[in-house]
Amino acid sequence: MFWKFNTAPDDLVQVQLSVMLDRLDRMVHRKVELSRDATLMMKLADQFPGDSGIMAPLMFNHVKLTKGQSFYIGANEPHAYISGEILECMACSDNVVRAGLTPKLKDVDTLVSMLTYKTVVPTITRGKKMDDCTTLYAPPVADFSIEVIEVTPYNRYDVKPVKSPSILLILDGSAVFDQGEVKRLDMVFGGAAFVSANTMTSINAGKKGVKIARAMSNVHFF
């Protein structure tokens, strides 16, 4: 269905969009409660008039995440972020291929030729609690994983060394990072630091505590 719709002639797409949106408009005027997907399509129609991607909710899983939830998207699986803030970690990639809902270049032919076309419902998780401060989010691939580390005010936490370089990103609060006598960094919201493989780093949380995301290879996969 996704392939068929995205490769259809534009005049046919516009006719189908018009018919669908007219039907939804009539439902709104009659005070009929719209489904979550229908409401989203009306929103997309306002943001991207005439775009074929308006019908994407009919073909994709419409997933709403709450704080602390996550899910894994495999390679060559289409996705779009609608609203809100997320933390995304991805494998090295030299391309982003788009088909709709964007003012940027669209390459429909390339996209429809590369997709997996698996029909699945994503598994939503809350990660695995590793200790009092750390929650691990590890997908079923070796490329990457994320730890979310939360340290309460004025407390110290030693980040365990792993056989992978890491990037530490401050999501909230402030802290001082220590690597013995080698390096000392004052870190605040939005700051990021690189940590070499097999290196211990100590986090000294500030007066409001600190929340950190640690991105690295999925050392738990091997």
N, C-alpha and C positions, 0 to 999 in steps of 0.2 A: 504493500500500500504506500509506504514512504517513497519507494523508488518510483512508482507509477505517478504519484502526485507531483513529485519534484521534477519529473521529466516531461510532464504534460505541457502542451502549448500554453503560453501566458494568457491568451484570450479565454481559454477554457478555465484556467485557474481563477481569473477575475470573475467569470460568471458564477462559479461555484462559491467563491468568497461572498459575492453580493447576495446570493440566495440565502446562504447561511446567516450572514449578518442581519439581513432583513427579517429573517425568522426570529432571531434573538431580540432584535429591536421590538418586534410586535409582542414578544413575551414580556419584555420589560414594561411596555405601555399597559399591558393587561395585569401588571403586578404579579406575574408568575415568578416564583423564586427560581433563579438560575442555578445550575450545578456549579461546582467549583471550577470545572474545566471551561464551561460556557462563560463564566465571569472573567476568567483569565483571557479567553479569546477576545472578549469585548475590550479588555484593557490593551491587549496587543494591537488590536485594530486601531485604537486611538494613537498608539505610539508609532506604529509602522503601517500606515494606510496602504492597502493594496499588496502587502507582502505575503507571499505564499506561506511563510512561517506562522501566520496567524492560526493555521489549522494544526500546528504541531501538537497541541495538547490532545488531539484526537488519536495521535499515533505514538506519543511518548508516555512514560510514567510521569505523572505530576506529583512530585515528592516535596513535602514540607518538613524541613528539619527543625528541631528545637535545639537549644543550647546543649552542647556536649554530644550531640549525635553526629554520625558520619556514615558514609557508604563509599564503596569502591566502584570506579568506572574503568572498565578495561580499555585497552587500545582499540582504536577504530570504532568506538561506540559514541554516537552523537549525544550532545548534552548542551544545555543552556541554563544560565543562572538568571532568574527572573527578578529577584529583589532580595534585600538583606545583605548581611556580611558573612562571608565564609572564609575558612582557611583552606587553601588548595595546595597540595603537594603533587608534583607530577614527574614522570621520568623525562629524561632528555628528549627533546623533540625539535625538529627543524621546520615544522609546518603546522599551520592552523588553517583548516579548510572550512569555509562557511557556506551555508545554503540559504539562509534567511535571517530575518530579524536583526539586520545590521546595515549601516550605511557603507560598510567596508566591502572589499571585493568578494563576490560570490563565485564559487567554482562548483556548480552543482554536479557536473559530469565527473569530476575527480572524487567528490564526496560519495556519490552513490556507488562508485566503483570500488571504494575502499572499505565500506562498512561491513560489520560482521553479520548484521540482520538477525541477531539472537533476540528471542522474545522471552525476557525474564523480568521478574520484579526484584529491584535492588534490595539487598539485605542491609538494614539499618542497624548500627551497633552504637554502643556507648563506650567502646574501648575496653581495655583490660587494666584494672587497677594493679599497678606494680608495687606501690608502697603508699605511705600516707600522702606523698606529694605528687606522684607521677601516675598518669594514665597513658597507656600505650594504644595507638591506633596502627595496626599492622595489617596491610592488605595481603592477598595470596600471591604476591610477586616479590622478587628480590630487589626491585628498583628503589623502593623508598618506604619509609615509615615515619610516623610522627609521635612524639611524646609531648603531652601537655603537662607542664610542671607548675604547681602552685605552692608558694612558700609564704607562710604567714608573716606579719610584720616583725622585723628585727631578728628573724630566725635565719639559720644557716642550713644550706642543703648542698651536699656533694653530688654533682652529676656524675654518674658512673661512666668511666671510659668505655668506648666500644671500638670495634675494628672498622670504623668508618669515619670520615670527616663529618662534622655536624654544622648546622647553622642554627643559632639561637635567636629567636625573634621575640621581643618584648611585646606582649599583648595588653598588659595592664600593669600599673604600678612602676616601681623602680627597684634597682638592685645594684650591687657592686659585684662584678665577676673577678674572681681571683684564680690565677694559675701559679700558685706558690710565689716565688720571687721573680718569676718570668714576666708576668703581665697582670695589670690591675685596671679594670675598666668600669667607669660609672655609666650605668645604662638606664634609660627611661623609655617610656612608651614609644613604639615605632623603631627603636634602635635594634640593630642586628649585629651579631658577632660570629666569626668563623672559629671553629674549634677543630684542631687536627685530630686524626685518628689516635686512639690509645692515649688520650690526654684527659687528665682529671681537671674539672673546673668546679670551683665552689661558688655558690650563689648566696650572697648576703642581702636579704630582703630589706627594703626601705620601710618607712613608717606606715605605708599603706599595703605592705606586702607586695608580691610580684606574681604575675602569671606569664609563663614563657612557653612558646612552642619550639620544640627541637626537631628539626628535619634531618634525616640521615638515611643511609641505605638500610634496607630491612635486614638487620643483622640477626633477627629472630627467624628468618626464613631458611637459613642455611642448615 
